[in-house]
Amino acid sequence: MSNLYIMRHGEAVPGMPDSERSLTKQGEAEARAMGTWLESMLANDMRAALRIVASPYRRAQQTAQWMATPLERSVETLPIITPDDPLEPLIDWLQHEVAHTPCLLVSHMPLVGALVGRLVEGDVRASQPMPTATIAKLEADIWAAGCATLKHWQSPRELLG
């Protein structure tokens, strides 16, 4: 059984180009709260094995760094997880790269919502709403459409009050 934490980046400023948008102060607070929450949820062996991968976009990289700091992990950049990338290459990557390794994937809507929907429900039209900095924890033996179970859903709103 493998664990995948799918996270949308924290709140970001509007603007162009999209890839250069930064987190707002609220987005930083969301990411910091979620990093503290995840650190408290993971057993030591899980924390030591966790891979953190993020979209190359600035707001995802910033969010991933806020997550990585309390976990004492580094951030890898995965170029195939920008907002409108197709899911198939990502699902192939998951099957080969995180088969037995816990992973935190930090990306964007609509990709994160569609990924949760596809892995849990198996339907290409399925999508899960994902507010900023929300994490969906999935478990699966194999990362394929309809093969995952949604085990936990955490929003920073519950942590920040």
C-alpha positions in Angstrom: 0.0 0.0 0.0 1.3 3.4 -1.0 0.4 6.9 0.2 0.0 9.9 -2.1 -0.8 13.4 -0.7 -2.2 15.6 -3.5 -2.0 19.3 -2.6 -3.1 22.5 -4.3 -0.8 25.4 -3.8 -1.6 28.2 -1.3 -3.5 31.3 -2.2 -1.6 33.3 -4.9 -1.7 36.9 -6.3 -3.4 37.4 -9.6 -1.4 38.4 -12.6 0.6 37.3 -15.7 2.5 35.4 -16.6 0.7 32.7 -14.7 3.9 30.7 -14.0 5.3 33.7 -12.0 2.5 34.3 -9.6 3.6 34.3 -6.0 1.8 33.3 -2.8 0.0 35.9 -0.8 0.6 36.3 2.9 -2.6 34.3 3.4 -1.2 31.6 1.0 2.0 31.5 3.0 0.0 31.1 6.3 -2.0 28.3 4.6 1.1 26.4 3.5 2.9 26.9 6.8 -0.2 25.5 8.7 -0.4 22.5 6.4 3.3 21.8 6.7 3.0 21.7 10.5 -0.2 19.5 10.2 1.5 17.0 7.9 4.6 16.8 10.0 2.4 16.0 13.0 0.5 13.3 11.0 3.5 11.4 9.6 5.4 8.6 11.5 9.2 9.1 11.5 9.8 6.3 8.9 7.1 7.8 6.6 8.6 11.3 7.0 12.1 10.0 6.2 10.9 8.4 3.0 8.5 11.1 1.8 9.2 12.6 -1.7 8.0 16.2 -2.2 7.4 17.0 -5.9 6.1 20.3 -7.2 5.1 22.1 -10.4 7.8 24.4 -11.7 5.4 27.4 -11.2 6.5 29.8 -8.5 3.4 29.5 -6.2 3.7 25.7 -6.2 7.4 25.8 -5.5 6.8 28.3 -2.6 4.1 26.1 -1.2 6.3 23.0 -1.5 9.1 24.7 0.4 6.8 25.7 3.2 5.8 22.0 3.4 9.4 20.7 3.1 10.8 22.8 6.0 9.1 21.2 9.0 9.5 17.8 7.3 13.2 18.3 6.8 12.8 17.2 3.1 13.9 18.7 -0.2 11.7 19.6 -3.1 11.9 18.0 -6.5 10.5 19.8 -9.6 8.2 17.8 -11.8 7.5 19.7 -15.1 4.5 17.6 -16.1 2.2 18.9 -13.3 1.4 22.5 -14.4 -2.3 23.5 -14.4 -3.5 22.2 -17.7 -1.2 19.2 -18.2 -2.8 15.9 -19.2 -3.2 13.3 -16.4 -1.9 10.2 -18.3 1.8 11.1 -18.2 1.4 11.9 -14.5 -0.4 8.6 -13.7 2.4 6.7 -15.6 5.0 8.6 -13.5 3.2 7.7 -10.3 3.1 4.0 -11.3 6.9 4.0 -11.8 8.2 6.5 -9.3 6.0 6.2 -6.2 4.9 2.6 -6.2 6.2 2.0 -2.7 7.3 5.5 -1.7 5.1 8.1 0.0 4.8 11.3 -2.0 3.5 14.8 -1.6 2.5 16.3 -5.0 2.1 20.1 -5.0 0.3 21.4 -8.1 -2.7 23.4 -9.4 -6.3 23.3 -10.3 -7.7 21.8 -12.5 -5.0 19.1 -12.5 -5.2 18.2 -8.7 -9.0 18.0 -8.7 -9.0 15.9 -11.9 -6.2 13.6 -10.5 -8.1 12.9 -7.3 -11.3 12.2 -9.3 -9.6 9.9 -11.7 -7.6 7.9 -9.2 -10.6 7.5 -6.8 -13.6 7.3 -9.1 -12.0 6.1 -12.3 -14.1 8.5 -14.4 -12.3 10.9 -16.8 -15.0 13.5 -16.1 -14.6 13.2 -12.3 -13.1 16.1 -10.5 -12.7 17.0 -6.8 -13.0 20.6 -5.6 -9.7 21.6 -4.0 -9.6 24.9 -2.1 -6.1 26.5 -1.8 -3.6 24.5 0.2 -6.0 21.6 0.7 -4.5 18.1 0.9 -6.2 14.9 -0.3 -4.5 11.7 1.1 -4.9 8.7 -1.1 -3.9 5.1 -0.6 -3.5 2.5 -3.4 -1.7 -0.7 -4.3 -1.4 0.6 -7.8 -1.8 4.2 -9.1 -4.4 3.7 -11.8 -7.9 5.0 -12.6 -10.4 3.9 -9.9 -7.8 2.1 -7.8 -7.2 4.6 -5.0 -9.1 5.3 -1.8 -9.5 8.8 -0.4 -8.4 8.4 3.2 -8.2 11.9 4.5 -9.1 15.4 3.4 -7.5 18.4 5.1 -8.1 22.1 4.5 -6.1 24.9 6.1 -9.3 26.7 7.0 -9.9 24.1 9.8 -6.3 24.7 11.1 -6.3 28.5 10.8 -9.8 29.0 12.3 
